[in-house]
Amino acid sequence: KKEGYNTFGPWEGPTSTQKVKSAQKEAWAEALNAPNRDEYIQRIKEADPKTYIVWNENITKYADKTWPTPKEDFTPEYTEFFRVPQEMKDWVNTELPKKNRPKCLVIWGPSRTGKSSWARSLGHHTYLNNSWDITQIDETSNYIVVDDMPFSDPHHFKNWQPFLGSQLQFTVTDKYTRKKPIRWGKPCIYLNNQDPLEANLPDWQKQWLQANCIFVNLDHRLYSPEAMLPPLFAPRPI
C-alpha cells in the first residue's frame, strides 16, 4: 500500500472535466423535465447554483414562459351603469374597435364614481394601477386601463405616450428588468382624479394629449340613477 493509505484512504484526484459536464447535462435535463415552475427552479439551484445566480434572469424568464401564472378574471364591482356620458359611449362604439391608432379616452373626476369599474367591464384588458410594472402588460389583451398614474412623474408611468397614442410597436423598460419590445396598437383608457392638462407638463405634450385623446370630466356616479353626485364624505355633527 502507498504511504498514507491507512490515514487518508485511497487517492481521489479531481473529477474529470468530462464527468462534471456530463453530470451537469443530466441535471439540466432533469430540470427541463420538472412538472412545475417551483420544481424547475429548485433542481437548478441544487445542481448548478453558480449558473442559477449568474443567469437568474434568463432562468426565471424561461420559467415564466413555460409555466405562466394564470391571470384571474376581473369581476367589476358594478355591472350596471345608468348614467354613462355620451362621449364615453361614442368612444366605445368608434375608438375601441379601431385597429389603426384609436384615440385614448381620458376620464377624470372625483373618486368613487365608478370610473375603474366601467373601464374594466369592457372586455379583456391590461390594468396598471398606481405603479409602473411591465410584467402586467398582456399583449393578448384588447385594451389597456391606466389608473391613477400621473404623466408628470416618469417613475409612475414610463412610456405613456406610446400607450396613449396606441403605437403599433415600441420598447418598454422598467427599473429591474431589461428593455422589452412589444407589439401593441391597442386602445387606452386613462383614469385620474385631476385634469391631466393641468399637470406640470411642457406645452408640446399638452398639445399632443389634446390631439390624441378624448377628455371626459366625470362629475357623477355611473352606477347610480340619481341625478346628482352624493357627497363622498358625510359632514361631522357639530
C-alpha positions as CSV (number, residue, x, y, z in Angstrom):
1,K,0.0,0.0,0.0
2,K,1.1,3.5,-0.6
3,E,2.3,5.7,2.2
4,G,-0.6,7.4,3.9
5,Y,-3.2,5.0,2.7
6,N,-4.3,3.9,6.2
7,T,-4.6,7.6,7.3
8,F,-6.3,9.2,4.4
9,G,-7.7,6.3,2.4
10,P,-7.2,5.7,-1.3
11,W,-6.2,8.6,-3.5
12,E,-9.1,10.5,-5.0
13,G,-8.0,13.1,-7.5
14,P,-10.1,15.9,-9.0
15,T,-13.2,14.8,-11.0
16,S,-12.5,15.0,-14.7
17,T,-14.0,17.9,-16.7
18,Q,-15.9,15.4,-18.9
19,K,-17.6,13.8,-15.8
20,V,-18.6,17.3,-14.5
21,K,-20.1,18.3,-17.8
22,S,-21.9,15.0,-18.1
23,A,-23.4,15.4,-14.6
24,Q,-24.5,19.0,-15.3
25,K,-26.1,17.9,-18.5
26,E,-28.1,15.2,-16.7
27,A,-29.1,17.7,-14.0
28,W,-30.3,20.2,-16.6
29,A,-32.2,17.5,-18.4
30,E,-33.9,16.7,-15.1
31,A,-34.7,20.4,-14.6
32,L,-36.3,20.7,-18.0
33,N,-38.5,17.7,-17.2
34,A,-39.7,19.3,-14.0
35,P,-43.5,19.1,-13.6
36,N,-43.9,22.7,-12.4
37,R,-42.1,26.1,-12.0
38,D,-41.0,25.6,-8.4
39,E,-39.5,22.2,-9.0
40,Y,-37.7,23.5,-12.1
41,I,-36.1,26.3,-10.1
42,Q,-35.2,24.1,-7.2
43,R,-33.5,21.5,-9.4
44,I,-31.3,24.1,-11.0
45,K,-30.4,25.6,-7.6
46,E,-29.3,22.3,-6.3
47,A,-27.5,21.1,-9.4
48,D,-25.8,24.3,-10.6
49,P,-26.0,27.1,-8.0
50,K,-23.5,29.3,-9.8
51,T,-25.4,29.2,-13.1
52,Y,-28.6,29.9,-11.2
53,I,-27.1,33.1,-9.7
54,V,-25.3,34.3,-12.8
55,W,-28.1,33.6,-15.3
56,N,-31.0,34.1,-12.9
57,E,-32.9,36.5,-15.1
58,N,-32.9,34.1,-18.1
59,I,-33.7,31.1,-16.0
60,T,-36.7,33.0,-14.5
61,K,-37.9,34.2,-17.9
62,Y,-37.9,30.6,-19.2
63,A,-39.9,29.5,-16.1
64,D,-42.4,32.3,-16.5
65,K,-42.8,31.5,-20.2
66,T,-43.2,27.7,-19.6
67,W,-45.4,27.9,-16.6
68,P,-47.2,31.3,-16.8
69,T,-49.1,32.4,-13.8
70,P,-52.8,32.3,-14.7
71,K,-54.4,35.7,-14.7
72,E,-57.5,36.0,-12.6
73,D,-60.7,37.1,-14.4
74,F,-61.7,40.5,-13.3
75,T,-65.2,40.9,-11.9
76,P,-66.3,44.5,-11.7
77,E,-67.8,45.8,-8.5
78,Y,-70.7,47.2,-10.5
79,T,-72.3,45.6,-13.5
80,E,-75.0,48.2,-14.3
81,F,-74.0,51.8,-15.3
82,F,-77.1,54.0,-15.5
83,R,-75.5,57.4,-16.4
84,V,-72.7,56.9,-18.9
85,P,-71.9,60.2,-20.7
86,Q,-72.5,60.1,-24.4
87,E,-68.8,60.8,-25.1
88,M,-67.9,57.6,-23.4
89,K,-70.5,55.6,-25.3
90,D,-69.2,57.1,-28.5
91,W,-65.7,56.1,-27.7
92,V,-66.7,52.5,-27.1
93,N,-68.5,52.4,-30.4
94,T,-66.0,54.1,-32.6
95,E,-62.5,54.0,-31.0
96,L,-62.4,50.8,-29.0
97,P,-62.9,48.6,-32.1
98,K,-60.4,50.5,-34.2
99,K,-57.3,48.7,-35.4
100,N,-55.4,51.8,-36.6
101,R,-54.3,54.3,-33.9
102,P,-57.5,54.7,-31.9
103,K,-57.7,57.8,-29.7
104,C,-57.2,57.4,-25.9
105,L,-60.2,58.0,-23.6
106,V,-59.2,60.2,-20.7
107,I,-61.7,60.2,-17.8
108,W,-61.0,62.5,-14.9
109,G,-63.0,63.5,-11.8
110,P,-63.6,62.7,-8.1
111,S,-63.1,59.2,-6.6
112,R,-65.9,56.7,-6.2
113,T,-67.7,57.5,-9.4
114,G,-67.3,54.0,-10.9
115,K,-64.6,55.1,-13.4
116,S,-62.4,52.0,-12.9
117,S,-65.3,49.5,-12.8
118,W,-66.8,50.9,-16.0
119,A,-63.4,50.9,-17.8
120,R,-62.6,47.4,-16.7
121,S,-66.0,46.0,-17.7
122,L,-65.5,46.4,-21.5
123,G,-63.5,43.2,-22.1
124,H,-60.1,41.5,-21.8
125,H,-57.6,44.2,-20.8
126,T,-54.3,45.1,-19.2
127,Y,-54.7,47.0,-15.9
128,L,-52.0,49.3,-14.5
129,N,-52.8,50.9,-11.2
130,N,-50.7,53.5,-9.4
131,S,-47.3,51.9,-10.3
132,W,-45.4,51.0,-13.5
133,D,-44.9,47.2,-13.9
134,I,-44.2,45.8,-17.3
135,T,-44.8,42.3,-16.1
136,Q,-48.5,43.1,-16.0
137,I,-48.7,44.0,-19.7
138,D,-50.6,41.3,-21.6
139,E,-50.1,41.6,-25.3
140,T,-53.2,39.4,-25.9
141,S,-55.5,42.0,-24.2
142,N,-57.9,44.1,-26.3
143,Y,-57.1,47.4,-24.5
144,I,-55.3,48.9,-21.5
145,V,-56.6,50.7,-18.5
146,V,-54.1,53.1,-16.8
147,D,-55.4,54.2,-13.3
148,D,-54.0,57.0,-11.2
149,M,-50.6,57.2,-12.8
150,P,-49.5,60.8,-13.3
151,F,-47.7,61.8,-16.5
152,S,-45.5,64.4,-14.7
153,D,-43.7,61.6,-12.8
154,P,-41.8,59.3,-15.2
155,H,-41.3,56.8,-12.4
156,H,-45.1,56.2,-12.2
157,F,-45.8,56.0,-15.9
158,K,-43.0,55.3,-18.2
159,N,-43.7,55.1,-22.0
160,W,-47.0,56.8,-21.5
161,Q,-47.1,58.4,-25.0
162,P,-46.8,55.1,-26.9
163,F,-49.6,53.6,-24.9
164,L,-51.9,56.6,-25.1
165,G,-51.1,57.0,-28.8
166,S,-51.7,53.3,-29.5
167,Q,-48.5,52.9,-31.3
168,L,-48.1,49.5,-33.1
169,Q,-44.7,48.6,-31.8
170,F,-42.3,50.1,-29.2
171,T,-40.0,49.2,-26.4
172,V,-40.8,49.3,-22.7
173,T,-38.4,49.3,-19.8
174,D,-38.6,49.0,-16.0
175,K,-36.2,49.6,-13.1
176,Y,-35.2,46.0,-12.6
177,T,-35.9,44.4,-16.0
178,R,-34.4,44.7,-19.4
179,K,-35.9,46.5,-22.3
180,K,-38.7,44.6,-23.9
181,P,-40.2,45.2,-27.4
182,I,-43.9,44.8,-27.5
183,R,-46.5,44.7,-30.3
184,W,-49.4,46.9,-29.3
185,G,-51.7,49.2,-31.2
186,K,-54.5,48.8,-28.6
187,P,-56.9,51.5,-27.2
188,C,-56.1,53.1,-23.9
189,I,-58.4,54.4,-21.1
190,Y,-56.6,56.7,-18.8
191,L,-58.2,57.5,-15.4
192,N,-57.3,60.2,-12.9
193,N,-58.8,62.5,-10.3
194,Q,-57.2,65.6,-11.8
195,D,-57.4,67.0,-15.3
196,P,-54.1,65.8,-17.0
197,L,-54.0,69.1,-18.9
198,E,-53.4,70.9,-15.6
199,A,-50.3,68.7,-14.8
200,N,-46.8,70.1,-14.9
201,L,-46.1,69.2,-18.5
202,P,-44.5,71.2,-21.3
203,D,-46.9,72.8,-23.8
204,W,-45.9,70.4,-26.6
205,Q,-47.0,67.4,-24.5
206,K,-50.3,69.1,-23.6
207,Q,-50.9,69.8,-27.3
208,W,-50.1,66.1,-28.1
209,L,-52.7,65.0,-25.5
210,Q,-55.4,67.2,-27.0
211,A,-54.7,65.8,-30.4
212,N,-54.6,62.1,-29.4
213,C,-57.2,61.9,-26.6
214,I,-60.9,62.4,-25.9
215,F,-61.4,64.1,-22.5
216,V,-64.4,63.5,-20.2
217,N,-64.9,65.2,-16.9
218,L,-67.0,62.8,-14.9
219,D,-68.8,64.5,-12.0
220,H,-71.4,61.9,-11.1
221,R,-71.6,58.3,-10.2
222,L,-72.0,56.0,-13.2
223,Y,-73.7,53.2,-11.2
224,S,-76.3,55.4,-9.5
225,P,-79.6,56.5,-11.2
226,E,-79.6,59.7,-9.1
227,A,-79.1,62.9,-11.0
228,M,-76.6,64.4,-8.6
229,L,-73.4,63.1,-7.1
230,P,-73.9,62.4,-3.4
231,P,-71.2,63.8,-1.1
232,L,-68.3,61.4,-0.7
233,F,-67.9,62.3,3.0
234,A,-70.7,62.9,5.4
235,P,-70.2,66.1,7.5
236,R,-69.4,65.6,11.1
237,P,-72.2,66.6,13.6
238,I,-71.5,69.8,15.4
